[in-house]
Amino acid sequence: MIGKRKKELKEKLSNSFGETKDESFDFGRIEKHFRKKNNSTAFQIISDKTSNDLDLDEVFTFLDRTNSKIGQQYLYNKLRTIPNDSSKTLRDEEIIDRLSKDSELRIVLQIQLSKLNNTEAYYITTLFQDEHPKPPKWFFVVRLLSLIAFATLLMTIVSLKTLPLLVVLFAINTWIHIWNKKNLYEYLSSLPQLLKMNDVAKSLIRTDTGKEINPDICQSTGIIDKIKHHLSLFTLETKLQGDLQQAIWFIAELLKTLFLIEPLFLFHILKELDTKRTEIEDVFTFVGEIDTLISIASLRKGLDHYCLPSISKEKTLTAKNAFHPLIPNCVENSIRIGTKSILLTGSNMSGKTSFIRTIGINVITGQTINTCFADEFSLSQMNIFSAIRISDDLMNDKSYYFEEVLSIKSMIDNSTNGKTNLFLLDEIFKGTNTIERISAGKAVLSALSKENNIVFVSTHDIELADLLKNEYELYHFSEIVDHKSVYFDYKLKEGKLKDRNAIRILQINDYPEELIQEAIEISKELDRLSAINYKQANLQQKE
């Protein structure tokens, strides 16, 4: 029976390699490790704002092919953290290549990792990231009561005269036992999983791949093994809750209550764990790293095409046939950044925002998992900031415009940080009136494009394209409008958008003719006034 289950698991793992997961994602638990990890030495931590703008959680559900909850947490942290040091990249690529080709080795590792796919494994991080409860000042009473209870029980066996005292002690100890249950329940999930993680790590280190990733991990697993016998209470507790008969559980509970075994054991083990945070995190990282490399190999297996990025020390960003990983049959586009930044024009739904997100996602995955969704992708190590998805914050009484102002102010503050920065903006200052939007937009975009920065910005304002033509390369997306339909080809084209089809689209959707004619006349008048204002602005600038 066991052999049959193992055979079925091997077959399942073999068939699922290269496929996306068919399961729900609990991001509250997945991101626990990332939220509390000290990433202060990283080149950049991807902000929640940028993560939301680029739909990184949705991207993660596509990328994630891990076999354990530990690997899932490790991969999520990796996606949100651009490292300073890329010295492991070559080693990782060699391991990924080996895992892709050697299915037997990969499945051996996956079988071990799948032992940590239980929800409880998410809580291992609390053992090295969270503060453990400390015993209260009166805890010496617990030790004293435990000794008295033991002595009283022995005396009661000899003479029943001490039975009333034993009953009183049991009542007092029951209160303490119940008080401690809250502390105990917090660790009933994590401590048994810690032992399981340690056993999995010891299995993984027997392979050459495990030795290559961390040959010294045996020191950490050995230290955790030393406290294994102390954790027997917690493994027994979980088994009693699920497997053993209720009568046996009842007897065990009586003994633990009378002698206050649980609080004594719990606070002793927590004190030990406090001194072993480094070793527990080392084992967590070791397991997570192996699982993540298998996940990357599986991701690449499932893609029609991808590339390894070329990281340059010079300011550069080049994409050939780049695509968005979440868009089925995504139209691929190419771009090469020279000395200028990029300004995109085009109508709604033409592809501007998706292209900006495509660039942002590839910049992140290129620097974190060394994988880009393109035929070729080269970039310098760069920070990434965005102002794409902005909404009114009604809870804090902040308008759309005010939220956008704060986001862009953060970009301006970071634009002189001495690093290469990528700024992604969609419809800058669309929360305010046309004249001030164009004026402020021009000033901000000129400021952001200085230093060593690259800007990708989309706009409906053709005037911005004219004002920034010396500082920005102009590109556009456009639609094809025929007699009764609108077709988007989603192809990036050089130059600014010349054809405006908004009124034409109203017309083919049978808006009243008098409304259409009025809109056309107003549009012509506004174009005339805009041309006059633009000419005056140029004259003033020359003066």
C-alpha positions in Angstrom: 0.0 0.0 0.0 2.8 2.4 0.9 4.7 1.4 -2.3 1.6 2.2 -4.3 1.2 5.6 -2.7 4.8 6.4 -3.3 4.5 5.4 -7.0 1.4 7.6 -7.4 3.2 10.5 -5.8 6.2 10.1 -8.1 3.8 10.0 -11.1 2.0 13.1 -9.9 5.3 15.0 -9.4 6.6 14.0 -12.8 3.3 15.1 -14.5 3.1 18.4 -12.7 6.6 19.6 -13.5 6.2 22.7 -15.7 2.5 23.2 -14.7 0.9 25.9 -12.6 -0.6 25.0 -9.2 -4.3 24.3 -8.9 -4.8 25.4 -5.4 -5.8 28.5 -3.4 -3.1 30.9 -2.1 -3.2 32.2 1.5 -1.1 35.3 1.2 -1.6 36.2 4.8 0.5 33.1 5.7 2.7 33.1 2.6 4.1 36.6 3.3 4.6 36.1 7.0 8.3 35.4 6.5 8.8 38.4 4.2 7.1 40.8 6.5 9.4 40.0 9.5 12.6 39.1 7.7 15.5 41.5 8.1 16.3 42.5 4.5 18.2 45.6 5.4 21.2 44.5 3.3 19.2 44.1 0.1 19.6 46.4 -2.9 15.8 47.1 -2.7 12.7 45.7 -1.0 9.8 45.9 -3.4 7.2 48.2 -1.8 3.6 47.2 -1.3 2.7 50.1 -3.6 4.8 48.7 -6.5 3.7 45.1 -5.7 0.1 46.2 -6.0 0.7 48.2 -9.1 2.4 45.3 -10.9 0.0 42.6 -9.5 2.9 40.8 -8.0 0.7 38.5 -5.9 -1.0 37.3 -9.1 2.4 37.0 -10.7 3.5 34.9 -7.7 0.6 32.5 -8.2 2.0 31.9 -11.7 5.6 31.6 -10.7 5.1 29.4 -7.7 5.8 25.7 -8.3 7.2 24.9 -4.9 6.4 21.7 -3.1 6.5 22.9 0.5 5.1 25.8 2.5 8.6 26.7 3.5 9.6 27.0 -0.2 6.6 29.0 -0.9 7.4 31.6 1.8 11.1 31.6 0.8 10.2 32.2 -2.9 7.7 35.0 -2.0 10.5 36.8 0.0 12.9 36.3 -3.0 10.4 37.9 -5.4 10.0 40.9 -3.2 13.7 41.5 -2.5 16.3 42.6 -5.0 19.7 41.3 -3.7 22.9 43.3 -3.5 25.0 40.2 -4.1 24.6 38.1 -7.2 27.5 35.8 -6.6 25.3 32.7 -6.2 23.7 33.2 -9.6 26.1 31.0 -11.6 25.9 28.2 -9.0 22.1 28.4 -8.9 21.9 28.2 -12.7 24.0 25.0 -12.7 21.7 23.5 -10.1 18.5 24.5 -12.0 19.9 23.0 -15.2 20.7 19.8 -13.4 17.2 19.6 -11.8 15.7 20.2 -15.2 17.5 17.4 -16.8 17.7 14.8 -14.0 14.1 14.0 -13.2 15.1 11.2 -10.8 17.1 13.5 -8.6 14.3 16.2 -8.8 11.6 13.8 -7.7 13.7 12.5 -4.8 14.0 16.0 -3.5 10.4 16.8 -4.2 9.1 13.8 -2.3 11.0 15.0 0.8 9.9 18.6 0.4 6.2 17.6 0.0 6.3 16.4 3.6 6.3 20.1 4.5 3.3 21.0 2.5 0.9 21.0 5.5 -0.6 24.4 6.5 1.1 24.1 9.9 4.5 24.4 8.2 3.8 28.1 7.6 4.3 28.7 11.4 7.9 27.5 11.5 8.9 31.1 10.9 7.5 32.1 14.2 10.1 30.1 16.0 13.0 32.3 14.7 11.2 35.6 13.8 8.6 36.1 16.7 9.2 37.0 20.3 8.4 34.0 22.5 6.4 34.5 25.7 8.4 34.7 28.9 7.4 33.0 32.1 5.7 35.4 34.6 7.5 36.5 37.7 5.4 34.2 39.8 6.4 31.2 37.7 8.6 29.8 40.6 5.2 28.9 42.2 4.6 26.5 39.3 7.7 24.6 40.0 6.9 24.5 43.7 3.3 23.3 43.1 4.6 20.6 40.8 6.9 19.2 43.5 4.2 19.5 46.2 1.7 17.7 44.0 4.2 14.8 43.4 4.9 14.5 47.1 1.2 14.7 48.1 0.3 12.0 45.6 2.9 9.7 47.1 1.6 10.4 50.6 -2.0 9.8 49.4 -1.0 6.4 48.1 0.2 5.6 51.7 -2.7 7.3 53.5 -5.9 8.8 52.2 -5.7 11.5 54.9 -3.9 13.7 52.4 -6.5 13.2 49.7 -8.3 16.6 50.4 -5.0 18.4 50.0 -4.4 16.6 46.7 -7.9 17.7 45.5 -7.1 21.3 46.4 -3.8 21.1 44.6 -5.5 19.6 41.6 -8.0 22.5 41.5 -5.2 25.2 41.7 -3.1 23.4 39.1 -6.0 23.0 36.8 -6.3 26.8 36.7 -2.6 27.2 35.9 -2.9 24.4 33.3 -5.8 26.1 31.5 -4.0 29.5 31.7 -1.0 27.9 29.9 -3.2 26.3 27.1 -3.2 29.6 25.2 0.6 29.6 25.1 0.7 26.0 24.2 -1.7 26.1 21.3 0.5 28.8 19.6 3.2 26.1 19.3 1.3 22.9 18.7 1.6 23.6 15.0 5.2 25.0 14.7 7.2 22.7 17.0 6.2 19.3 15.4 6.8 20.9 12.0 10.3 22.0 13.2 11.2 18.4 13.8 9.8 17.4 10.4 11.7 20.2 8.7 14.9 19.1 10.4 14.4 15.5 9.2 13.7 16.7 5.7 16.9 18.8 5.7 18.9 15.8 6.8 17.6 13.8 3.9 18.3 16.6 1.4 21.9 17.1 2.6 22.6 13.5 1.6 22.3 14.5 -2.1 25.1 16.3 -4.0 22.7 19.2 -4.6 22.1 19.6 -0.9 25.8 19.6 -0.2 26.4 22.2 -2.9 23.8 24.6 -1.5 25.1 24.4 2.2 27.6 21.8 3.1 27.6 23.0 6.7 23.9 22.6 7.3 24.6 19.4 9.4 25.8 21.6 12.2 22.5 23.4 12.4 20.4 20.2 12.1 22.6 18.6 14.8 21.9 21.4 17.2 18.1 21.1 16.6 18.4 17.4 17.1 19.7 18.0 20.6 16.4 19.4 21.7 14.3 16.8 20.0 13.5 14.8 23.2 12.3 18.0 24.8 9.7 18.4 22.1 8.2 14.9 22.7 5.4 16.5 24.7 4.2 18.6 21.7 4.3 15.7 19.2 2.4 13.5 21.7 -0.2 16.3 22.1 -0.9 16.3 18.4 -1.1 12.5 18.2 -3.4 12.3 21.2 -5.7 14.8 19.6 -6.0 12.8 16.5 -5.1 9.2 16.9 -5.3 7.7 20.4 -8.4 6.8 22.1 -10.2 9.4 24.2 -9.7 7.5 27.4 -5.9 7.5 27.1 -6.0 11.3 26.3 -8.0 11.9 29.4 -5.6 10.0 31.7 -2.6 11.9 30.1 -4.4 15.2 30.6 -5.0 14.5 34.3 -1.3 13.7 34.9 -0.2 16.8 32.9 -2.6 18.9 34.9 -1.7 17.6 38.3 2.1 17.9 37.8 1.9 21.1 35.6 4.0 19.3 33.0 2.9 21.5 30.1 3.9 25.0 31.5 7.2 23.6 32.8 8.1 21.9 29.5 6.8 24.8 27.3 8.8 27.6 28.9 11.9 25.4 29.2 11.8 24.6 25.4 11.0 28.3 24.5 14.1 29.3 26.4 16.1 26.8 24.4 14.6 27.8 21.1 15.5 31.4 21.9 19.2 30.5 21.7 18.8 28.5 18.5 17.1 31.1 16.2 20.1 31.2 13.9 20.2 27.4 13.4 16.4 27.2 12.8 16.6 29.9 10.2 19.6 28.3 8.5 17.6 25.1 8.1 14.6 27.0 6.9 16.7 28.8 4.3 18.4 25.6 3.2 15.0 23.8 2.6 13.5 26.9 1.0 16.4 27.5 -1.3 16.3 23.9 -2.8 12.5 24.1 -3.2 12.8 27.5 -4.9 15.4 26.3 -7.4 13.1 23.4 -8.3 10.2 25.9 -8.7 12.3 28.1 -11.1 13.2 25.0 -13.1 9.5 24.1 -13.3 8.5 27.6 -14.3 10.9 27.7 -17.2 9.8 24.2 -18.3 6.3 25.5 -18.7 7.2 28.6 -20.7 7.3 28.7 -24.5 10.3 30.9 -24.3 12.2 32.9 -21.7 15.7 34.2 -21.2 18.3 34.8 -18.6 18.9 38.5 -18.2 22.1 40.3 -19.0 23.0 42.5 -16.0 25.2 45.5 -17.0 27.0 48.0 -14.8 26.1 50.8 -17.2 22.6 52.4 -17.4 20.7 50.2 -19.8 17.3 48.6 -20.4 16.7 46.5 -23.6 13.8 44.1 -24.2 13.4 41.9 -27.3 9.9 40.3 -27.7 9.0 40.8 -24.0 5.6 39.6 -22.9 3.4 39.8 -19.8 3.3 36.3 -18.1 -0.3 36.6 -17.0 -1.8 37.6 -20.4 -2.7 34.6 -22.5 -1.3 34.8 -26.1 0.3 38.1 -25.1 1.5 40.3 -28.0 5.3 40.7 -27.7 7.0 44.0 -27.9 10.6 45.2 -28.1 12.3 48.4 -26.9 15.8 49.7 -26.4 16.5 52.6 -24.0 19.2 55.0 -25.1 19.9 58.2 -23.3 16.3 59.2 -23.1 13.3 57.9 -21.2 10.1 56.6 -22.7 6.7 58.4 -23.1 3.8 56.4 -24.3 0.6 57.8 -25.9 -2.5 55.9 -27.0 -6.2 55.4 -26.1 -7.6 53.4 -23.3 -7.3 49.6 -23.7 -4.6 49.9 -26.4 -1.9 48.3 -24.3 0.0 51.2 -22.7 -0.4 50.1 -19.0 0.1 46.4 -19.8 3.4 47.2 -21.5 4.6 49.3 -18.6 3.7 46.4 -16.2 5.5 44.0 -18.6 8.7 46.0 -18.3 8.3 46.3 -14.5 7.7 42.6 -13.9 10.7 41.6 -16.1 12.9 44.0 -14.3 11.9 42.4 -10.9 12.0 38.8 -12.0 15.3 39.4 -13.9 17.0 40.6 -10.7 15.3 38.2 -8.3 14.9 34.8 -10.0 17.2 35.5 -12.9 14.4 34.8 -15.4 12.8 37.2 -17.9 9.7 36.7 -20.1 11.4 37.7 -23.3 13.8 36.5 -26.0 16.4 38.9 -24.7 16.5 41.3 -21.8 19.3 43.4 -20.5 19.3 45.9 -17.7 21.5 47.4 -15.1 20.9 46.7 -11.4 18.1 49.1 -10.6 15.5 50.2 -8.1 11.9 50.2 -9.2 9.2 52.6 -8.2 5.7 53.0 -9.6 2.5 55.1 -9.6 0.0 53.1 -11.6 -2.9 51.9 -9.5 -4.0 54.8 -7.3 -7.4 55.2 -5.7 -9.2 57.5 -3.2 -8.3 56.6 0.4 -11.7 57.3 2.0 -10.7 55.9 5.4 -7.9 58.5 5.7 -9.8 61.2 3.8 -7.2 61.3 1.0 -8.3 62.2 -2.6 -7.0 60.4 -5.7 -4.9 63.4 -6.5 -3.4 63.7 -3.1 -2.4 60.0 -3.1 -0.8 60.4 -6.5 1.1 63.5 -5.3 2.5 61.5 -2.3 3.6 58.6 -4.6 5.3 60.9 -7.1 7.0 62.9 -4.3 8.5 59.6 -3.1 9.9 59.1 -6.6 11.4 62.6 -6.7 13.1 62.0 -3.3 14.6 58.7 -4.6 15.6 60.1 -8.0 18.9 61.5 -6.6 19.9 58.4 -4.5 22.9 57.8 -6.7 21.5 54.5 -8.1 19.9 53.6 -11.3 16.1 53.9 -10.8 13.2 52.8 -12.9 10.1 55.0 -12.6 6.8 53.6 -13.9 3.9 56.1 -14.2 0.4 55.7 -15.8 -1.5 58.8 -16.7 0.4 61.2 -14.6 -1.7 63.6 -12.5 -5.0 62.5 -14.1 -6.7 63.6 -10.9 -6.5 67.3 -11.7 -7.4 69.8 -14.5 -5.8 69.7 -17.9 -3.6 72.9 -17.7 -2.2 72.1 -14.3 -1.8 68.4 -15.2 0.3 69.1 -18.3 2.3 71.8 -16.5 3.1 69.8 -13.4 3.5 66.6 -15.5 6.1 68.2 -17.7 8.1 69.6 -14.7 8.0 66.3 -12.8 8.9 64.1 -15.8 11.8 66.4 -16.6 13.1 66.1 -13.0 12.7 62.3 -12.9 14.5 61.7 -16.2 17.8 63.3 -14.9 20.7 61.6 -13.2 20.9 57.8 -13.8 17.1 57.3 -14.1 14.8 55.6 -16.6 11.2 56.7 -16.8 8.3 54.9 -18.5 5.2 57.1 -18.5 1.9 56.9 -20.3 -0.4 59.9 -21.1 -3.4 60.9 -23.1 -2.0 64.5 -23.3 -0.4 64.9 -26.7 0.9 68.3 -25.4 3.2 66.5 -23.0 4.7 64.6 -25.9 5.5 67.9 -27.6 6.9 69.5 -24.5 9.1 66.4 -23.7 10.3 65.4 -27.1 13.9 66.5 -26.4 14.0 64.4 -23.2 11.9 61.4 -24.0 11.6 58.9 -26.8 8.0 58.9 -28.0 6.1 55.7 -28.6 2.4 54.9 -29.0 -0.2 52.2 -29.1 -3.1 52.6 -31.4 -6.4 51.0 -32.5 -7.8 50.3 -35.9 -11.3 51.6 -36.4 -13.4 50.5 -39.4 -17.0 51.0 -40.2 -18.5 49.2 -37.2 -15.7 47.8 -35.1 -12.5 48.7 -33.1 -9.5 46.4 -33.3 -6.4 46.7 -31.0 -3.2 45.2 -32.2 -1.2 46.0 -29.0 1.9 46.6 -30.9 4.4 49.3 -29.8 5.0 51.9 -32.5 7.5 54.7 -32.7 6.5 58.4 -32.5 3.5 60.0 -30.8 -0.1 59.1 -31.5 -1.5 61.2 -34.4 -4.9 59.7 -34.9 -7.6 60.3 -32.3 -10.5 57.9 -32.5 -12.5 58.6 -29.3 -15.3 60.5 -31.1 -15.2 58.0 -34.0 -15.8 55.2 -31.6 -18.9 57.1 -30.2 -20.1 57.4 -33.8 -19.8 53.7 -34.7 -21.7 52.9 -31.5 -24.7 54.9 -32.8 -24.5 58.0 -30.6 -26.9 60.8 -31.9 -25.5 62.6 -34.9 -26.0 66.1 -33.5 -24.0 65.0 -30.4 -21.2 63.8 -32.7 -21.1 67.0 -34.7 -21.0 69.1 -31.6 -18.1 67.1 -30.2 -16.2 67.4 -33.5 -16.6 71.2 -33.5 -15.5 71.6 -29.9 -12.5 69.3 -30.6 -11.4 71.5 -33.5 -11.7 74.7 -31.4 -9.7 73.2 -28.5 -7.0 72.1 -31.0 -6.8 75.6 -32.3 -6.5 77.1 -28.8 -4.0 74.5 -27.8 -1.8 75.3 -30.8 -1.9 79.1 -29.9 -1.0 78.3 -26.3 1.8 76.0 -27.3 3.3 78.7 -29.6 3.1 81.3 -26.9 4.8 79.0 -24.4 7.7 78.4 -26.9 8.1 82.1 -27.4 8.2 82.8 -23.7 10.8 80.0 -23.2 13.1 81.5 -25.8 12.8 84.9 -24.2 
